[in-house]
Amino acid sequence: MACPLLPIARMYNHPSTWRHLNPETIAQLPETAAVFEVANLVRTVRYIGTAEGNLRARVATIAAQTDKLPPSAGGYYVRWEPTTAEAETFEKRLDAFRTLHRGAMPAGNVESAPHLRVAARRAA
């Protein structure tokens, strides 16, 4: 016996669940204060950030920055936690990440060192 299909919800109701990071998802994000995490296909967190008052706009900006999120097979996924205290929630998330990863920061949160050019070695 066939079951009726459930209606598709317009707004995502479970922000703590990972969602594929694409233009559709970004368009559905709330324009509120939040702390978010971006992870790769196997859910390794690559970046933790604050929404700076507008989650949709901030995630769209981060998704376009290849220095924070370089191209990845399988794309990226996002989850968020709505909060009015972004700074405190951000620090808690970052501390939890560092505790689990021996003090390391997510790759996207680490300031990258300037790229050095290597000169060709000349034989004498």
N, C-alpha and C positions, 0 to 999 in steps of 0.2 A: 504494500500500500504506500502510495506516495505521500510525502509530507509537504505542506505548504512552505514556500520560502519565507524566511524572515525578512521584514522590511530593512533596507539599508539605512543605517543611522547617518545623519548629515554631519554631526560633530562626533569626534572621537571621544569616547567616554572613559577610557582607561589610559591615562597618560604615562603610567609606569611600565606599560608594555612597549616593546620595541616596534617601531613602524619604519618601513622602507623610506629612506630620505629621497624624495622626488618632488617635482613641482606640485603634484596633487596633494601630497602630505603637507607641504609647506603652506599651501592655500587653505588648508583646514586647521592649521595651528591657531590657537587663541592669541589675541593681541593683548596679553597680560604679562605680568611679572612672573618669572620662573627661572629655574636652573635646569639646564639640559645636558645630556650626554650624547655624543655621537660615537658610534661603534662600527666596525667593519662587519663583514658577512658572518664571522664566527663570534660576534659580539665582544670583541676586544675593544675596550673603550679607547678611542683615539683623541677625544677632545671633551673637556668639561667646560661649560661656559654659563654666563648669566644672560638673561634676556634683555637686560637694561630697560625693562618696562614694556617691551613689545617682543614677545617670543617669535612671532611670525617674521618680522623684519630682521631680527638678529640671526635666526637660523638661515634665512635666505642669504644674508651677507656671508656667514661662515661657509655655507655650502659652495659659494662661488670662489672662495679663497683656496687656491691650490697649495699654498704653503702650509695651511692648517690641515687640509684634507686632500692630499694628492690622489689622483685616480686610483681606484682599487677594484680588483675583480670582485664582482658581486655587489658593488656599490656600498653605500653606508646606510645605517639605521639610526633612528633618533628616539629618545624617550625624554620626558621632562617631568618636573615636579613643580606645580604652581606654588608660589610663595610670595609673601609681601616682604620678607627679609632675605633678599637675594644674596647679599654679602655673607651672611651667616650660613645660609644653606649651601652656598658655593664652597665655603671653607670646610664644612662638614663633609661634603661629597669628595673634595680633593684630599682631605685627611684620610678618609676611608679608602680611597684609591691607593694613596701612598702606603698605608698600613698593609694592604694586600700585596703590594708590589715592591717591598723593601726600600721604600722611600722614593721610588721613581715617579716621575710625573707622566701623564698621558703625552704621547708624541706631539700632538697638536698644541699642547700648552707649553712646550719647551721652546724657548727662543732659539731659532736656528743660527748657527755660526755662519759668518759670511763665507761664501764659496771661494776657495783658493784656486788660482790657476797653477797648474804644474807645468813648469817649463821643460821642454825636451832636453834630455841629457846629451851633451856632445862628447863624443869619444876624443881622447887626446891623441 
